[in-house]
Amino acid sequence: MRRLQVIKLFQVLVGYMQYGRNRHAQDGLLHENRLAAKKHATLELHAAEAIQMSYMHVLQYSHI
């Protein structure tokens, strides 16, 4: 009986460790995805600003 309890406890601990490791991996992926999305949004913003600046430049000098 005692041996069965020890085995059960060990299984619970291993399961908990695996859950923690998987959870940590998921959190890492979420963090990477958030960083990638933020970087992508920043690049899009810079591209939009560059297009706007070049358009304003064209408008400014097209009247000459």
mmCIF file of the N, C-alpha and C atoms, coordinates in Angstrom:
data_MODEL
# 
_entry.id   MODEL 
# 
loop_
_atom_site.group_PDB 
_atom_site.id 
_atom_site.type_symbol 
_atom_site.label_atom_id 
_atom_site.label_alt_id 
_atom_site.label_comp_id 
_atom_site.label_asym_id 
_atom_site.label_entity_id 
_atom_site.label_seq_id 
_atom_site.pdbx_PDB_ins_code 
_atom_site.Cartn_x 
_atom_site.Cartn_y 
_atom_site.Cartn_z 
_atom_site.occupancy 
_atom_site.B_iso_or_equiv 
_atom_site.pdbx_formal_charge 
_atom_site.auth_seq_id 
_atom_site.auth_comp_id 
_atom_site.auth_asym_id 
_atom_site.auth_atom_id 
_atom_site.pdbx_PDB_model_num 
ATOM 1   N N  . MET A 1 1  ? 0.830 -1.203 0.000   1.00 0.00 ? 1  MET A N  1 
ATOM 2   C CA . MET A 1 1  ? 0.000 0.000  0.000   1.00 0.00 ? 1  MET A CA 1 
ATOM 3   C C  . MET A 1 1  ? 0.869 1.259  0.000   1.00 0.00 ? 1  MET A C  1 
ATOM 4   N N  . ARG A 1 2  ? 1.885 1.237  0.810   1.00 0.00 ? 2  ARG A N  1 
ATOM 5   C CA . ARG A 1 2  ? 2.779 2.397  0.921   1.00 0.00 ? 2  ARG A CA 1 
ATOM 6   C C  . ARG A 1 2  ? 3.501 2.646  -0.411  1.00 0.00 ? 2  ARG A C  1 
ATOM 7   N N  . ARG A 1 3  ? 3.911 1.551  -1.035  1.00 0.00 ? 3  ARG A N  1 
ATOM 8   C CA . ARG A 1 3  ? 4.635 1.659  -2.307  1.00 0.00 ? 3  ARG A CA 1 
ATOM 9   C C  . ARG A 1 3  ? 3.729 2.262  -3.381  1.00 0.00 ? 3  ARG A C  1 
ATOM 10  N N  . LEU A 1 4  ? 2.473 1.902  -3.387  1.00 0.00 ? 4  LEU A N  1 
ATOM 11  C CA . LEU A 1 4  ? 1.501 2.418  -4.344  1.00 0.00 ? 4  LEU A CA 1 
ATOM 12  C C  . LEU A 1 4  ? 1.321 3.931  -4.172  1.00 0.00 ? 4  LEU A C  1 
ATOM 13  N N  . GLN A 1 5  ? 1.296 4.384  -2.932  1.00 0.00 ? 5  GLN A N  1 
ATOM 14  C CA . GLN A 1 5  ? 1.154 5.825  -2.664  1.00 0.00 ? 5  GLN A CA 1 
ATOM 15  C C  . GLN A 1 5  ? 2.373 6.597  -3.166  1.00 0.00 ? 5  GLN A C  1 
ATOM 16  N N  . VAL A 1 6  ? 3.545 6.039  -2.972  1.00 0.00 ? 6  VAL A N  1 
ATOM 17  C CA . VAL A 1 6  ? 4.780 6.681  -3.431  1.00 0.00 ? 6  VAL A CA 1 
ATOM 18  C C  . VAL A 1 6  ? 4.789 6.773  -4.963  1.00 0.00 ? 6  VAL A C  1 
ATOM 19  N N  . ILE A 1 7  ? 4.375 5.698  -5.628  1.00 0.00 ? 7  ILE A N  1 
ATOM 20  C CA . ILE A 1 7  ? 4.322 5.685  -7.093  1.00 0.00 ? 7  ILE A CA 1 
ATOM 21  C C  . ILE A 1 7  ? 3.319 6.728  -7.590  1.00 0.00 ? 7  ILE A C  1 
ATOM 22  N N  . LYS A 1 8  ? 2.162 6.780  -6.936  1.00 0.00 ? 8  LYS A N  1 
ATOM 23  C CA . LYS A 1 8  ? 1.123 7.738  -7.324  1.00 0.00 ? 8  LYS A CA 1 
ATOM 24  C C  . LYS A 1 8  ? 1.635 9.177  -7.148  1.00 0.00 ? 8  LYS A C  1 
ATOM 25  N N  . LEU A 1 9  ? 2.277 9.429  -6.017  1.00 0.00 ? 9  LEU A N  1 
ATOM 26  C CA . LEU A 1 9  ? 2.827 10.760 -5.747  1.00 0.00 ? 9  LEU A CA 1 
ATOM 27  C C  . LEU A 1 9  ? 3.871 11.138 -6.803  1.00 0.00 ? 9  LEU A C  1 
ATOM 28  N N  . PHE A 1 10 ? 4.721 10.175 -7.151  1.00 0.00 ? 10 PHE A N  1 
ATOM 29  C CA . PHE A 1 10 ? 5.745 10.411 -8.166  1.00 0.00 ? 10 PHE A CA 1 
ATOM 30  C C  . PHE A 1 10 ? 5.104 10.745 -9.510  1.00 0.00 ? 10 PHE A C  1 
ATOM 31  N N  . GLN A 1 11 ? 4.036 10.010 -9.876  1.00 0.00 ? 11 GLN A N  1 
ATOM 32  C CA . GLN A 1 11 ? 3.339 10.272 -11.138 1.00 0.00 ? 11 GLN A CA 1 
ATOM 33  C C  . GLN A 1 11 ? 2.725 11.677 -11.148 1.00 0.00 ? 11 GLN A C  1 
ATOM 34  N N  . VAL A 1 12 ? 2.149 12.071 -10.026 1.00 0.00 ? 12 VAL A N  1 
ATOM 35  C CA . VAL A 1 12 ? 1.564 13.405 -9.922  1.00 0.00 ? 12 VAL A CA 1 
ATOM 36  C C  . VAL A 1 12 ? 2.643 14.480 -10.070 1.00 0.00 ? 12 VAL A C  1 
ATOM 37  N N  . LEU A 1 13 ? 3.780 14.278 -9.415  1.00 0.00 ? 13 LEU A N  1 
ATOM 38  C CA . LEU A 1 13 ? 4.875 15.252 -9.504  1.00 0.00 ? 13 LEU A CA 1 
ATOM 39  C C  . LEU A 1 13 ? 5.415 15.368 -10.933 1.00 0.00 ? 13 LEU A C  1 
ATOM 40  N N  . VAL A 1 14 ? 5.595 14.219 -11.594 1.00 0.00 ? 14 VAL A N  1 
ATOM 41  C CA . VAL A 1 14 ? 6.095 14.229 -12.974 1.00 0.00 ? 14 VAL A CA 1 
ATOM 42  C C  . VAL A 1 14 ? 5.085 14.924 -13.892 1.00 0.00 ? 14 VAL A C  1 
ATOM 43  N N  . GLY A 1 15 ? 3.805 14.624 -13.696 1.00 0.00 ? 15 GLY A N  1 
ATOM 44  C CA . GLY A 1 15 ? 2.761 15.268 -14.490 1.00 0.00 ? 15 GLY A CA 1 
ATOM 45  C C  . GLY A 1 15 ? 2.761 16.775 -14.290 1.00 0.00 ? 15 GLY A C  1 
ATOM 46  N N  . TYR A 1 16 ? 2.936 17.194 -13.044 1.00 0.00 ? 16 TYR A N  1 
ATOM 47  C CA . TYR A 1 16 ? 2.956 18.626 -12.734 1.00 0.00 ? 16 TYR A CA 1 
ATOM 48  C C  . TYR A 1 16 ? 4.176 19.301 -13.370 1.00 0.00 ? 16 TYR A C  1 
ATOM 49  N N  . MET A 1 17 ? 5.315 18.609 -13.344 1.00 0.00 ? 17 MET A N  1 
ATOM 50  C CA . MET A 1 17 ? 6.531 19.168 -13.957 1.00 0.00 ? 17 MET A CA 1 
ATOM 51  C C  . MET A 1 17 ? 6.354 19.303 -15.470 1.00 0.00 ? 17 MET A C  1 
ATOM 52  N N  . GLN A 1 18 ? 5.751 18.289 -16.105 1.00 0.00 ? 18 GLN A N  1 
ATOM 53  C CA . GLN A 1 18 ? 5.510 18.349 -17.546 1.00 0.00 ? 18 GLN A CA 1 
ATOM 54  C C  . GLN A 1 18 ? 4.542 19.482 -17.888 1.00 0.00 ? 18 GLN A C  1 
ATOM 55  N N  . TYR A 1 19 ? 3.512 19.642 -17.067 1.00 0.00 ? 19 TYR A N  1 
ATOM 56  C CA . TYR A 1 19 ? 2.548 20.720 -17.281 1.00 0.00 ? 19 TYR A CA 1 
ATOM 57  C C  . TYR A 1 19 ? 3.261 22.075 -17.190 1.00 0.00 ? 19 TYR A C  1 
ATOM 58  N N  . GLY A 1 20 ? 4.114 22.223 -16.181 1.00 0.00 ? 20 GLY A N  1 
ATOM 59  C CA . GLY A 1 20 ? 4.849 23.476 -16.007 1.00 0.00 ? 20 GLY A CA 1 
ATOM 60  C C  . GLY A 1 20 ? 5.777 23.757 -17.176 1.00 0.00 ? 20 GLY A C  1 
ATOM 61  N N  . ARG A 1 21 ? 6.434 22.708 -17.665 1.00 0.00 ? 21 ARG A N  1 
ATOM 62  C CA . ARG A 1 21 ? 7.360 22.882 -18.797 1.00 0.00 ? 21 ARG A CA 1 
ATOM 63  C C  . ARG A 1 21 ? 6.581 23.269 -20.056 1.00 0.00 ? 21 ARG A C  1 
ATOM 64  N N  . ASN A 1 22 ? 5.447 22.607 -20.295 1.00 0.00 ? 22 ASN A N  1 
ATOM 65  C CA . ASN A 1 22 ? 4.622 22.945 -21.461 1.00 0.00 ? 22 ASN A CA 1 
ATOM 66  C C  . ASN A 1 22 ? 4.076 24.356 -21.352 1.00 0.00 ? 22 ASN A C  1 
ATOM 67  N N  . ARG A 1 23 ? 3.651 24.711 -20.159 1.00 0.00 ? 23 ARG A N  1 
ATOM 68  C CA . ARG A 1 23 ? 3.098 26.051 -19.931 1.00 0.00 ? 23 ARG A CA 1 
ATOM 69  C C  . ARG A 1 23 ? 4.181 27.112 -20.184 1.00 0.00 ? 23 ARG A C  1 
ATOM 70  N N  . HIS A 1 24 ? 5.384 26.831 -19.714 1.00 0.00 ? 24 HIS A N  1 
ATOM 71  C CA . HIS A 1 24 ? 6.500 27.765 -19.918 1.00 0.00 ? 24 HIS A CA 1 
ATOM 72  C C  . HIS A 1 24 ? 6.801 27.912 -21.408 1.00 0.00 ? 24 HIS A C  1 
ATOM 73  N N  . ALA A 1 25 ? 6.763 26.807 -22.137 1.00 0.00 ? 25 ALA A N  1 
ATOM 74  C CA . ALA A 1 25 ? 7.020 26.848 -23.583 1.00 0.00 ? 25 ALA A CA 1 
ATOM 75  C C  . ALA A 1 25 ? 5.933 27.659 -24.294 1.00 0.00 ? 25 ALA A C  1 
ATOM 76  N N  . GLN A 1 26 ? 4.675 27.473 -23.881 1.00 0.00 ? 26 GLN A N  1 
ATOM 77  C CA . GLN A 1 26 ? 3.572 28.225 -24.486 1.00 0.00 ? 26 GLN A CA 1 
ATOM 78  C C  . GLN A 1 26 ? 3.731 29.718 -24.211 1.00 0.00 ? 26 GLN A C  1 
ATOM 79  N N  . ASP A 1 27 ? 4.101 30.069 -22.991 1.00 0.00 ? 27 ASP A N  1 
ATOM 80  C CA . ASP A 1 27 ? 4.297 31.470 -22.638 1.00 0.00 ? 27 ASP A CA 1 
ATOM 81  C C  . ASP A 1 27 ? 5.420 32.077 -23.481 1.00 0.00 ? 27 ASP A C  1 
ATOM 82  N N  . GLY A 1 28 ? 6.477 31.287 -23.696 1.00 0.00 ? 28 GLY A N  1 
ATOM 83  C CA . GLY A 1 28 ? 7.581 31.755 -24.532 1.00 0.00 ? 28 GLY A CA 1 
ATOM 84  C C  . GLY A 1 28 ? 7.138 32.018 -25.964 1.00 0.00 ? 28 GLY A C  1 
ATOM 85  N N  . LEU A 1 29 ? 6.322 31.104 -26.510 1.00 0.00 ? 29 LEU A N  1 
ATOM 86  C CA . LEU A 1 29 ? 5.820 31.286 -27.873 1.00 0.00 ? 29 LEU A CA 1 
ATOM 87  C C  . LEU A 1 29 ? 4.913 32.505 -27.959 1.00 0.00 ? 29 LEU A C  1 
ATOM 88  N N  . LEU A 1 30 ? 4.053 32.675 -26.962 1.00 0.00 ? 30 LEU A N  1 
ATOM 89  C CA . LEU A 1 30 ? 3.168 33.844 -26.949 1.00 0.00 ? 30 LEU A CA 1 
ATOM 90  C C  . LEU A 1 30 ? 3.987 35.128 -26.927 1.00 0.00 ? 30 LEU A C  1 
ATOM 91  N N  . HIS A 1 31 ? 5.039 35.123 -26.116 1.00 0.00 ? 31 HIS A N  1 
ATOM 92  C CA . HIS A 1 31 ? 5.898 36.308 -26.019 1.00 0.00 ? 31 HIS A CA 1 
ATOM 93  C C  . HIS A 1 31 ? 6.576 36.585 -27.362 1.00 0.00 ? 31 HIS A C  1 
ATOM 94  N N  . GLU A 1 32 ? 7.070 35.527 -28.004 1.00 0.00 ? 32 GLU A N  1 
ATOM 95  C CA . GLU A 1 32 ? 7.710 35.694 -29.317 1.00 0.00 ? 32 GLU A CA 1 
ATOM 96  C C  . GLU A 1 32 ? 6.720 36.220 -30.348 1.00 0.00 ? 32 GLU A C  1 
ATOM 97  N N  . ASN A 1 33 ? 5.489 35.676 -30.311 1.00 0.00 ? 33 ASN A N  1 
ATOM 98  C CA . ASN A 1 33 ? 4.466 36.127 -31.257 1.00 0.00 ? 33 ASN A CA 1 
ATOM 99  C C  . ASN A 1 33 ? 4.107 37.588 -31.030 1.00 0.00 ? 33 ASN A C  1 
ATOM 100 N N  . ARG A 1 34 ? 4.024 37.980 -29.759 1.00 0.00 ? 34 ARG A N  1 
ATOM 101 C CA . ARG A 1 34 ? 3.722 39.379 -29.453 1.00 0.00 ? 34 ARG A CA 1 
ATOM 102 C C  . ARG A 1 34 ? 4.832 40.293 -29.952 1.00 0.00 ? 34 ARG A C  1 
ATOM 103 N N  . LEU A 1 35 ? 6.077 39.871 -29.742 1.00 0.00 ? 35 LEU A N  1 
ATOM 104 C CA . LEU A 1 35 ? 7.210 40.681 -30.210 1.00 0.00 ? 35 LEU A CA 1 
ATOM 105 C C  . LEU A 1 35 ? 7.213 40.782 -31.731 1.00 0.00 ? 35 LEU A C  1 
ATOM 106 N N  . ALA A 1 36 ? 6.935 39.664 -32.404 1.00 0.00 ? 36 ALA A N  1 
ATOM 107 C CA . ALA A 1 36 ? 6.906 39.665 -33.866 1.00 0.00 ? 36 ALA A CA 1 
ATOM 108 C C  . ALA A 1 36 ? 5.777 40.559 -34.381 1.00 0.00 ? 36 ALA A C  1 
ATOM 109 N N  . ALA A 1 37 ? 4.620 40.496 -33.735 1.00 0.00 ? 37 ALA A N  1 
ATOM 110 C CA . ALA A 1 37 ? 3.487 41.333 -34.153 1.00 0.00 ? 37 ALA A CA 1 
ATOM 111 C C  . ALA A 1 37 ? 3.810 42.806 -33.942 1.00 0.00 ? 37 ALA A C  1 
ATOM 112 N N  . LYS A 1 38 ? 4.455 43.106 -32.819 1.00 0.00 ? 38 LYS A N  1 
ATOM 113 C CA . LYS A 1 38 ? 4.820 44.500 -32.534 1.00 0.00 ? 38 LYS A CA 1 
ATOM 114 C C  . LYS A 1 38 ? 5.845 45.006 -33.555 1.00 0.00 ? 38 LYS A C  1 
ATOM 115 N N  . LYS A 1 39 ? 6.823 44.161 -33.879 1.00 0.00 ? 39 LYS A N  1 
ATOM 116 C CA . LYS A 1 39 ? 7.842 44.537 -34.858 1.00 0.00 ? 39 LYS A CA 1 
ATOM 117 C C  . LYS A 1 39 ? 7.207 44.750 -36.231 1.00 0.00 ? 39 LYS A C  1 
ATOM 118 N N  . HIS A 1 40 ? 6.277 43.858 -36.601 1.00 0.00 ? 40 HIS A N  1 
ATOM 119 C CA . HIS A 1 40 ? 5.588 43.960 -37.882 1.00 0.00 ? 40 HIS A CA 1 
ATOM 120 C C  . HIS A 1 40 ? 4.778 45.256 -37.954 1.00 0.00 ? 40 HIS A C  1 
ATOM 121 N N  . ALA A 1 41 ? 4.058 45.568 -36.875 1.00 0.00 ? 41 ALA A N  1 
ATOM 122 C CA . ALA A 1 41 ? 3.253 46.801 -36.833 1.00 0.00 ? 41 ALA A CA 1 
ATOM 123 C C  . ALA A 1 41 ? 4.144 48.027 -36.928 1.00 0.00 ? 41 ALA A C  1 
ATOM 124 N N  . THR A 1 42 ? 5.299 47.986 -36.277 1.00 0.00 ? 42 THR A N  1 
ATOM 125 C CA . THR A 1 42 ? 6.235 49.111 -36.329 1.00 0.00 ? 42 THR A CA 1 
ATOM 126 C C  . THR A 1 42 ? 6.769 49.293 -37.748 1.00 0.00 ? 42 THR A C  1 
ATOM 127 N N  . LEU A 1 43 ? 7.096 48.182 -38.412 1.00 0.00 ? 43 LEU A N  1 
ATOM 128 C CA . LEU A 1 43 ? 7.589 48.271 -39.791 1.00 0.00 ? 43 LEU A CA 1 
ATOM 129 C C  . LEU A 1 43 ? 6.518 48.830 -40.717 1.00 0.00 ? 43 LEU A C  1 
ATOM 130 N N  . GLU A 1 44 ? 5.262 48.389 -40.507 1.00 0.00 ? 44 GLU A N  1 
ATOM 131 C CA . GLU A 1 44 ? 4.164 48.902 -41.328 1.00 0.00 ? 44 GLU A CA 1 
ATOM 132 C C  . GLU A 1 44 ? 3.986 50.401 -41.110 1.00 0.00 ? 44 GLU A C  1 
ATOM 133 N N  . LEU A 1 45 ? 4.099 50.829 -39.865 1.00 0.00 ? 45 LEU A N  1 
ATOM 134 C CA . LEU A 1 45 ? 3.965 52.249 -39.543 1.00 0.00 ? 45 LEU A CA 1 
ATOM 135 C C  . LEU A 1 45 ? 5.069 53.057 -40.217 1.00 0.00 ? 45 LEU A C  1 
ATOM 136 N N  . HIS A 1 46 ? 6.295 52.571 -40.145 1.00 0.00 ? 46 HIS A N  1 
ATOM 137 C CA . HIS A 1 46 ? 7.415 53.269 -40.788 1.00 0.00 ? 46 HIS A CA 1 
ATOM 138 C C  . HIS A 1 46 ? 7.214 53.329 -42.300 1.00 0.00 ? 46 HIS A C  1 
ATOM 139 N N  . ALA A 1 47 ? 6.725 52.242 -42.875 1.00 0.00 ? 47 ALA A N  1 
ATOM 140 C CA . ALA A 1 47 ? 6.480 52.219 -44.328 1.00 0.00 ? 47 ALA A CA 1 
ATOM 141 C C  . ALA A 1 47 ? 5.402 53.239 -44.693 1.00 0.00 ? 47 ALA A C  1 
ATOM 142 N N  . ALA A 1 48 ? 4.328 53.287 -43.886 1.00 0.00 ? 48 ALA A N  1 
ATOM 143 C CA . ALA A 1 48 ? 3.245 54.249 -44.152 1.00 0.00 ? 48 ALA A CA 1 
ATOM 144 C C  . ALA A 1 48 ? 3.761 55.685 -44.023 1.00 0.00 ? 48 ALA A C  1 
ATOM 145 N N  . GLU A 1 49 ? 4.591 55.935 -43.032 1.00 0.00 ? 49 GLU A N  1 
ATOM 146 C CA . GLU A 1 49 ? 5.155 57.279 -42.856 1.00 0.00 ? 49 GLU A CA 1 
ATOM 147 C C  . GLU A 1 49 ? 6.059 57.646 -44.030 1.00 0.00 ? 49 GLU A C  1 
ATOM 148 N N  . ALA A 1 50 ? 6.849 56.686 -44.497 1.00 0.00 ? 50 ALA A N  1 
ATOM 149 C CA . ALA A 1 50 ? 7.745 56.948 -45.620 1.00 0.00 ? 50 ALA A CA 1 
ATOM 150 C C  . ALA A 1 50 ? 6.947 57.249 -46.893 1.00 0.00 ? 50 ALA A C  1 
ATOM 151 N N  . ILE A 1 51 ? 5.867 56.490 -47.110 1.00 0.00 ? 51 ILE A N  1 
ATOM 152 C CA . ILE A 1 51 ? 5.020 56.720 -48.284 1.00 0.00 ? 51 ILE A CA 1 
ATOM 153 C C  . ILE A 1 51 ? 4.371 58.097 -48.193 1.00 0.00 ? 51 ILE A C  1 
ATOM 154 N N  . GLN A 1 52 ? 3.893 58.424 -47.003 1.00 0.00 ? 52 GLN A N  1 
ATOM 155 C CA . GLN A 1 52 ? 3.253 59.735 -46.808 1.00 0.00 ? 52 GLN A CA 1 
ATOM 156 C C  . GLN A 1 52 ? 4.250 60.869 -47.050 1.00 0.00 ? 52 GLN A C  1 
ATOM 157 N N  . MET A 1 53 ? 5.464 60.712 -46.529 1.00 0.00 ? 53 MET A N  1 
ATOM 158 C CA . MET A 1 53 ? 6.488 61.754 -46.709 1.00 0.00 ? 53 MET A CA 1 
ATOM 159 C C  . MET A 1 53 ? 6.835 61.909 -48.189 1.00 0.00 ? 53 MET A C  1 
ATOM 160 N N  . SER A 1 54 ? 6.988 60.803 -48.904 1.00 0.00 ? 54 SER A N  1 
ATOM 161 C CA . SER A 1 54 ? 7.344 60.908 -50.318 1.00 0.00 ? 54 SER A CA 1 
ATOM 162 C C  . SER A 1 54 ? 6.188 61.505 -51.113 1.00 0.00 ? 54 SER A C  1 
ATOM 163 N N  . TYR A 1 55 ? 4.956 61.172 -50.739 1.00 0.00 ? 55 TYR A N  1 
ATOM 164 C CA . TYR A 1 55 ? 3.786 61.749 -51.406 1.00 0.00 ? 55 TYR A CA 1 
ATOM 165 C C  . TYR A 1 55 ? 3.720 63.253 -51.176 1.00 0.00 ? 55 TYR A C  1 
ATOM 166 N N  . MET A 1 56 ? 3.976 63.680 -49.935 1.00 0.00 ? 56 MET A N  1 
ATOM 167 C CA . MET A 1 56 ? 3.984 65.111 -49.616 1.00 0.00 ? 56 MET A CA 1 
ATOM 168 C C  . MET A 1 56 ? 5.102 65.819 -50.392 1.00 0.00 ? 56 MET A C  1 
ATOM 169 N N  . HIS A 1 57 ? 6.223 65.135 -50.510 1.00 0.00 ? 57 HIS A N  1 
ATOM 170 C CA . HIS A 1 57 ? 7.365 65.685 -51.243 1.00 0.00 ? 57 HIS A CA 1 
ATOM 171 C C  . HIS A 1 57 ? 6.992 65.897 -52.715 1.00 0.00 ? 57 HIS A C  1 
ATOM 172 N N  . VAL A 1 58 ? 6.324 64.884 -53.286 1.00 0.00 ? 58 VAL A N  1 
ATOM 173 C CA . VAL A 1 58 ? 5.896 64.978 -54.690 1.00 0.00 ? 58 VAL A CA 1 
ATOM 174 C C  . VAL A 1 58 ? 4.900 66.127 -54.857 1.00 0.00 ? 58 VAL A C  1 
ATOM 175 N N  . LEU A 1 59 ? 3.934 66.218 -53.934 1.00 0.00 ? 59 LEU A N  1 
ATOM 176 C CA . LEU A 1 59 ? 2.943 67.303 -54.008 1.00 0.00 ? 59 LEU A CA 1 
ATOM 177 C C  . LEU A 1 59 ? 3.603 68.669 -53.885 1.00 0.00 ? 59 LEU A C  1 
ATOM 178 N N  . GLN A 1 60 ? 4.576 68.738 -52.998 1.00 0.00 ? 60 GLN A N  1 
ATOM 179 C CA . GLN A 1 60 ? 5.244 70.018 -52.746 1.00 0.00 ? 60 GLN A CA 1 
ATOM 180 C C  . GLN A 1 60 ? 5.995 70.507 -53.992 1.00 0.00 ? 60 GLN A C  1 
ATOM 181 N N  . TYR A 1 61 ? 6.649 69.609 -54.697 1.00 0.00 ? 61 TYR A N  1 
ATOM 182 C CA . TYR A 1 61 ? 7.486 70.004 -55.822 1.00 0.00 ? 61 TYR A CA 1 
ATOM 183 C C  . TYR A 1 61 ? 6.809 69.821 -57.172 1.00 0.00 ? 61 TYR A C  1 
ATOM 184 N N  . SER A 1 62 ? 5.579 69.317 -57.185 1.00 0.00 ? 62 SER A N  1 
ATOM 185 C CA . SER A 1 62 ? 4.911 69.120 -58.481 1.00 0.00 ? 62 SER A CA 1 
ATOM 186 C C  . SER A 1 62 ? 4.340 70.424 -59.024 1.00 0.00 ? 62 SER A C  1 
ATOM 187 N N  . HIS A 1 63 ? 4.270 71.455 -58.205 1.00 0.00 ? 63 HIS A N  1 
ATOM 188 C CA . HIS A 1 63 ? 3.715 72.736 -58.647 1.00 0.00 ? 63 HIS A CA 1 
ATOM 189 C C  . HIS A 1 63 ? 4.736 73.613 -59.357 1.00 0.00 ? 63 HIS A C  1 
ATOM 190 N N  . ILE A 1 64 ? 5.993 73.204 -59.334 1.00 0.00 ? 64 ILE A N  1 
ATOM 191 C CA . ILE A 1 64 ? 7.059 74.012 -59.953 1.00 0.00 ? 64 ILE A CA 1 
ATOM 192 C C  . ILE A 1 64 ? 7.002 73.863 -61.460 1.00 0.00 ? 64 ILE A C  1 
# 
